[in-house]
């Protein structure tokens, strides 16, 4: 009987979203992970405290702030 791969944790999903070239905004992350905006911002802070270099970029007038991981800590997988 084949085993199914474990689903990604929410933290792993967040890292995956932020690792894309375009990054992600708070609304997109919140919707995808089922979090409220303040929970999403707290998770971003947690990643920073864990050693991730998370940058915030304002793409243009009226567009939401986008977050992207620029560098991962040495011990991150």
C-alpha positions as CSV (number, residue, x, y, z in Angstrom):
1,X,0.0,0.0,0.0
2,X,1.7,3.2,-1.1
3,X,2.1,5.9,1.5
4,X,1.0,9.5,0.8
5,X,3.5,12.3,1.4
6,X,2.9,14.3,4.5
7,X,1.1,17.6,3.8
8,X,3.3,20.7,4.2
9,X,3.0,22.5,7.5
10,X,1.7,26.0,7.4
11,X,5.2,27.3,8.2
12,X,6.6,25.3,5.3
13,X,3.8,26.6,3.0
14,X,4.5,30.2,4.1
15,X,8.2,29.7,3.4
16,X,7.4,28.3,0.0
17,X,5.1,31.3,-0.8
18,X,7.7,33.8,0.3
19,X,10.5,32.0,-1.6
20,X,8.9,32.8,-5.0
21,X,10.4,35.6,-7.0
22,X,7.2,37.6,-6.7
23,X,6.8,36.9,-3.0
24,X,3.3,37.3,-1.5
25,X,1.1,39.9,0.2
26,X,-0.6,39.5,3.6
27,X,-4.1,39.1,2.1
28,X,-2.9,36.2,-0.2
29,X,-1.0,34.5,2.7
30,X,-4.0,34.9,5.0
31,X,-6.4,33.5,2.5
32,X,-4.3,30.5,1.6
33,X,-3.4,29.5,5.2
34,X,-6.7,30.5,6.8
35,X,-5.1,33.1,9.1
36,X,-6.2,36.5,10.1
37,X,-3.9,39.4,8.9
38,X,-2.4,39.9,12.3
39,X,-1.5,36.2,12.6
40,X,0.2,36.4,9.2
41,X,2.3,39.4,10.2
42,X,3.2,37.6,13.5
43,X,4.4,34.6,11.4
44,X,6.5,37.0,9.3
45,X,8.1,38.3,12.5
46,X,8.7,34.7,13.7
47,X,10.5,33.9,10.4
48,X,12.7,37.0,10.9
49,X,13.5,36.0,14.5
50,X,14.4,32.5,13.2
51,X,17.0,34.0,11.0
52,X,15.2,34.4,7.6
53,X,15.9,37.6,5.8
54,X,12.4,38.7,4.9
55,X,12.1,41.9,2.8
56,X,9.0,44.0,2.3
57,X,8.5,45.8,-1.0
58,X,5.9,48.3,-2.1
59,X,5.3,47.4,-5.8
60,X,3.3,50.5,-6.7
61,X,0.7,53.0,-5.8
62,X,-2.4,51.3,-4.4
63,X,-0.7,47.8,-4.4
64,X,-0.3,45.9,-1.2
65,X,3.1,45.4,0.4
66,X,4.7,42.2,-0.8
67,X,7.0,40.1,1.3
68,X,9.8,37.9,0.1
69,X,12.5,35.7,1.6
70,X,15.9,37.0,0.5
71,X,18.1,34.6,2.5
72,X,17.5,31.6,4.7
73,X,19.4,30.8,7.8
74,X,22.2,28.3,7.5
75,X,20.4,25.6,9.5
76,X,17.1,25.9,7.5
77,X,16.3,22.9,5.2
